[in-house]
Amino acid sequence: MKHIKEHFIQTHQSQPELLGLIAIENSFAYSPLTEGLDLLLLAIVEQPAVQSIEHVRIEGKHVLIRSVSVGQLEQWMASGENKSIIQWIVRGEILLERDSRISDIRERIIQFPDVMREQKRFVEFSGFLRSYLQAKHDYEGRNILDAYSNILTALHHWAHIVLIEEGQHPELTVWRQMRRVHPGVYKLYEELTVSPETLEQRVQLVMLACEFTVINKMKDCCSLLFNIMMSREEPWSISELQEHERIKALHVDLSLLLQRLVKRSLIREVAVMAASGDTEALELRYMTLAV
């Protein structure tokens, strides 16, 4: 593998747009971390290449070369869209680097600053809320298997929130982490998946626990949104919030979050005259109670 890495160092070091090259080796018969190939090369560039992904074979080894811009990398880290990106950067071997950009990104991930935690917690809570409410809807409709599937997803998001609050990045093997970090949530996972009770009883038990968590964690997990809304006195439209620089790259269900925050009396809904001048359909805007 050493010769293969040296080959790609030679072929990439002359590329002026390249900021860094990271190598992740596959130590298993199949590893989702390297997407099933023997070696993954992450080429980080200022601007994305025309072809962002490539499979090649060299010396009998299958190699995946993935090119990604710094902007896309930052978006992945904030949104959690790419579950492997944190492991790629932290565990990967830096083969090439210019101006310490990659080392700086790695150090920031390891430090896990409050700004990054706040974003990731917000994203995970959005997923948690959506999955929990869908499970509740399925349960009330007597679609127990669907309710089970969605409440299990909600439990995964809950586990991620707990890990983020502990200053840890959720790994691909999240339940092994949870067994060490938070035995209580891990116990709920066991109750849902291996308890001798009926499936309906298991789903109902975890749904009750999730309902309690929604109530207790909503304010803290939505601190990113509160801080944005408190940055001015005027109420915000949903489009303004959606396009805010700290939210627009995140995959969150903002409409659902706003409505639940209103129902919990954590923010206020204000009806104003729409820009179109339509006096029948008033535009809804949102503001914090502190304003």
C-alpha positions as CSV (number, residue, x, y, z in Angstrom):
1,M,0.0,0.0,0.0
2,K,3.0,2.3,0.6
3,H,3.9,2.3,-3.1
4,I,0.3,3.1,-4.0
5,K,0.2,6.1,-1.7
6,E,3.5,7.3,-3.1
7,H,2.1,7.0,-6.6
8,F,-0.9,9.2,-5.8
9,I,1.3,11.7,-3.9
10,Q,3.3,12.1,-7.1
11,T,0.2,12.5,-9.3
12,H,-1.5,15.0,-7.0
13,Q,1.3,17.2,-5.7
14,S,1.5,19.2,-8.9
15,Q,-2.2,20.2,-8.8
16,P,-2.3,23.9,-7.8
17,E,-5.9,23.7,-6.5
18,L,-5.2,20.8,-4.1
19,L,-5.1,21.7,-0.4
20,G,-4.7,18.2,0.9
21,L,-4.8,14.5,0.3
22,I,-6.0,12.1,2.9
23,A,-5.7,8.3,2.7
24,I,-8.0,5.9,4.6
25,E,-7.1,2.2,4.4
26,N,-9.7,-0.7,4.5
27,S,-8.7,-3.2,7.2
28,F,-11.8,-5.4,6.7
29,A,-13.5,-7.5,4.0
30,Y,-16.0,-4.7,3.8
31,S,-15.9,-1.4,5.4
32,P,-18.4,1.4,5.0
33,L,-15.7,3.8,5.9
34,T,-13.9,3.2,2.6
35,E,-17.2,2.4,0.7
36,G,-16.1,-1.2,0.2
37,L,-12.8,-0.5,-1.6
38,D,-9.2,-1.2,-0.4
39,L,-8.2,2.5,-0.2
40,L,-10.1,5.8,-0.1
41,L,-8.3,9.0,-1.1
42,L,-9.9,12.2,-0.1
43,A,-8.6,15.1,-2.3
44,I,-9.6,18.4,-0.7
45,V,-9.5,21.3,-3.2
46,E,-10.5,24.9,-3.3
47,Q,-13.1,24.2,-6.0
48,P,-14.7,20.8,-6.8
49,A,-13.2,18.9,-9.7
50,V,-15.3,18.2,-12.8
51,Q,-15.4,14.5,-11.8
52,S,-15.8,14.3,-8.0
53,I,-15.5,10.5,-7.6
54,E,-13.4,7.9,-9.4
55,H,-12.7,4.2,-9.0
56,V,-9.3,2.9,-10.1
57,R,-7.2,-0.2,-9.8
58,I,-3.5,-0.2,-9.1
59,E,-1.2,-3.0,-8.1
60,G,-4.3,-5.2,-7.7
61,K,-5.9,-2.8,-5.2
62,H,-9.2,-1.0,-5.7
63,V,-9.0,2.7,-4.9
64,L,-11.7,5.3,-4.6
65,I,-10.6,8.9,-5.2
66,R,-13.1,11.4,-4.0
67,S,-12.6,15.1,-4.6
68,V,-14.4,17.6,-2.4
69,S,-14.2,21.4,-2.0
70,V,-13.5,23.0,1.4
71,G,-17.0,24.4,1.3
72,Q,-18.6,21.0,0.8
73,L,-16.4,19.6,3.5
74,E,-17.6,22.3,5.9
75,Q,-21.2,21.6,5.0
76,W,-20.8,17.9,5.5
77,M,-19.3,18.5,9.0
78,A,-22.1,20.8,10.0
79,S,-25.1,19.0,8.6
80,G,-24.1,15.4,9.3
81,E,-25.1,14.5,5.7
82,N,-22.0,12.4,5.2
83,K,-21.7,10.2,8.2
84,S,-18.1,9.1,7.5
85,I,-16.5,12.5,7.0
86,I,-15.4,13.0,10.6
87,Q,-13.7,9.6,10.6
88,W,-12.0,10.2,7.3
89,I,-10.4,13.4,8.5
90,V,-9.6,12.3,12.1
91,R,-8.4,8.8,11.3
92,G,-7.0,9.3,7.8
93,E,-3.3,9.7,7.0
94,I,-2.5,13.1,5.6
95,L,-0.4,12.4,2.5
96,L,-0.2,16.0,1.2
97,E,-1.1,19.3,2.7
98,R,-0.7,23.0,1.9
99,D,-0.7,25.8,4.4
100,S,-1.8,23.5,7.3
101,R,-5.4,23.8,6.2
102,I,-6.2,20.1,6.7
103,S,-4.4,19.9,10.0
104,D,-6.4,23.0,11.2
105,I,-9.7,21.3,10.1
106,R,-8.7,18.1,11.9
107,E,-7.8,20.0,15.1
108,R,-11.1,21.8,15.0
109,I,-13.0,18.5,14.7
110,I,-11.0,17.0,17.6
111,Q,-11.6,20.1,19.8
112,F,-15.3,20.0,18.8
113,P,-16.0,23.7,19.6
114,D,-19.3,24.9,20.9
115,V,-20.3,26.4,17.6
116,M,-20.0,23.0,15.9
117,R,-21.7,21.2,18.7
118,E,-24.6,23.6,18.6
119,Q,-25.1,23.1,14.9
120,K,-24.9,19.3,15.1
121,R,-27.2,19.1,18.1
122,F,-29.8,21.2,16.2
123,V,-29.6,18.9,13.2
124,E,-30.0,15.8,15.3
125,F,-32.9,17.2,17.3
126,S,-34.7,18.0,14.1
127,G,-34.3,14.4,13.0
128,F,-35.3,13.2,16.4
129,L,-38.5,15.3,16.5
130,R,-39.5,14.3,12.9
131,S,-39.0,10.6,13.6
132,Y,-40.7,10.6,16.9
133,L,-43.8,12.4,15.6
134,Q,-44.0,10.0,12.6
135,A,-43.7,7.1,15.0
136,K,-46.5,8.6,17.1
137,H,-48.7,9.0,14.0
138,D,-48.0,5.4,12.9
139,Y,-48.8,4.1,16.3
140,E,-52.1,5.9,16.5
141,G,-52.9,4.5,13.1
142,R,-52.1,1.0,14.3
143,N,-49.2,0.7,12.0
144,I,-47.0,-0.8,14.6
145,L,-44.1,-2.0,12.4
146,D,-43.8,1.4,10.9
147,A,-44.0,3.0,14.3
148,Y,-41.2,0.6,15.4
149,S,-39.0,1.6,12.5
150,N,-39.4,5.3,13.1
151,I,-39.0,5.2,16.9
152,L,-35.8,3.3,16.4
153,T,-34.6,6.1,14.1
154,A,-35.6,8.6,16.8
155,L,-33.6,6.7,19.3
156,H,-30.5,6.9,17.1
157,H,-30.9,10.7,16.9
158,W,-31.4,10.8,20.7
159,A,-28.1,8.9,21.1
160,H,-26.3,11.3,18.8
161,I,-27.6,14.3,20.9
162,V,-26.3,12.7,24.1
163,L,-22.9,12.0,22.5
164,I,-22.7,15.6,21.2
165,E,-23.6,17.0,24.6
166,E,-20.7,14.8,26.0
167,G,-18.3,16.4,23.6
168,Q,-18.0,13.3,21.4
169,H,-18.6,12.8,17.7
170,P,-21.1,10.0,17.0
171,E,-19.3,7.1,15.4
172,L,-20.7,4.6,12.9
173,T,-20.9,2.1,15.8
174,V,-23.0,4.5,17.9
175,W,-24.5,1.9,20.3
176,R,-21.1,0.7,21.4
177,Q,-20.4,4.3,22.3
178,M,-23.7,4.7,24.1
179,R,-23.1,1.6,26.3
180,R,-20.1,3.5,27.8
181,V,-21.4,7.0,27.7
182,H,-25.1,6.8,28.7
183,P,-26.3,3.4,29.9
184,G,-29.9,4.7,30.3
185,V,-30.4,5.5,26.6
186,Y,-28.6,2.2,25.8
187,K,-31.1,0.4,28.0
188,L,-34.0,1.9,26.1
189,Y,-32.4,0.6,22.9
190,E,-32.3,-2.9,24.4
191,E,-35.9,-2.6,25.6
192,L,-37.0,-1.7,22.1
193,T,-35.0,-4.3,20.3
194,V,-34.7,-7.4,22.5
195,S,-37.3,-7.1,25.3
196,P,-39.6,-10.1,25.7
197,E,-42.7,-7.8,25.7
198,T,-44.9,-7.4,22.7
199,L,-43.7,-5.1,19.9
200,E,-46.6,-2.7,20.6
201,Q,-45.6,-2.5,24.3
202,R,-41.9,-1.9,23.4
203,V,-42.8,0.9,21.0
204,Q,-45.1,2.5,23.5
205,L,-42.5,2.5,26.3
206,V,-39.9,4.2,24.1
207,M,-42.4,6.7,22.8
208,L,-43.1,7.8,26.3
209,A,-39.4,8.3,27.0
210,C,-39.1,10.2,23.7
211,E,-42.0,12.5,24.6
212,F,-40.3,13.4,27.9
213,T,-37.1,14.1,26.0
214,V,-38.8,16.3,23.5
215,I,-40.1,18.5,26.3
216,N,-36.9,18.7,28.2
217,K,-34.3,19.1,25.4
218,M,-36.2,21.3,23.0
219,K,-35.0,24.6,24.3
220,D,-31.3,23.6,24.7
221,C,-31.2,21.8,21.4
222,C,-32.7,24.8,19.5
223,S,-30.3,27.3,21.0
224,L,-28.8,28.0,17.6
225,L,-32.3,29.1,16.3
226,F,-32.9,31.2,19.5
227,N,-29.6,33.0,19.2
228,I,-30.3,33.9,15.5
229,M,-33.8,35.1,16.3
230,M,-32.6,37.2,19.2
231,S,-30.0,39.0,17.0
232,R,-32.7,41.5,16.0
233,E,-35.9,42.9,17.4
234,E,-38.1,42.3,14.2
235,P,-39.8,39.0,13.8
236,W,-38.4,36.6,11.3
237,S,-40.0,34.9,8.3
238,I,-39.3,31.3,7.7
239,S,-37.5,32.1,4.5
240,E,-35.2,34.5,6.3
241,L,-34.4,31.9,8.9
242,Q,-33.9,29.2,6.2
243,E,-31.4,31.4,4.3
244,H,-29.4,32.5,7.4
245,E,-25.7,31.6,7.0
246,R,-25.8,29.4,10.1
247,I,-28.8,27.4,9.0
248,K,-29.0,27.2,5.2
249,A,-26.4,24.4,4.9
250,L,-28.1,22.3,7.6
251,H,-30.7,19.6,6.8
252,V,-33.4,20.5,9.3
253,D,-37.2,20.6,9.2
254,L,-37.5,24.2,10.1
255,S,-41.3,24.4,9.6
256,L,-41.9,21.6,12.0
257,L,-39.4,23.0,14.6
258,L,-41.0,26.4,14.5
259,Q,-44.5,25.1,15.0
260,R,-43.5,22.9,17.9
261,L,-41.7,25.8,19.5
262,V,-44.8,27.9,19.2
263,K,-46.9,25.2,20.7
264,R,-44.5,24.9,23.6
265,S,-44.7,28.7,24.1
266,L,-40.9,29.0,23.5
267,I,-41.3,31.4,20.7
268,R,-44.2,33.7,19.5
269,E,-46.0,33.6,16.2
270,V,-46.8,37.0,14.7
271,A,-49.1,37.7,11.7
272,V,-48.1,40.6,9.5
273,M,-49.2,42.0,6.2
274,A,-47.7,40.0,3.3
275,A,-45.4,41.7,0.9
276,S,-47.9,41.0,-1.9
277,G,-50.4,43.2,-0.1
278,D,-52.9,40.3,0.3
279,T,-55.1,41.3,3.2
280,E,-56.7,37.9,3.5
281,A,-53.6,35.8,3.8
282,L,-51.3,37.3,6.5
283,E,-47.7,36.2,6.6
284,L,-46.6,34.4,9.7
285,R,-43.3,35.5,11.3
286,Y,-41.6,34.4,14.5
287,M,-39.8,36.0,17.4
288,T,-38.5,35.0,20.8
289,L,-40.5,35.8,23.9
290,A,-37.6,37.8,25.3
291,V,-37.9,40.5,22.6
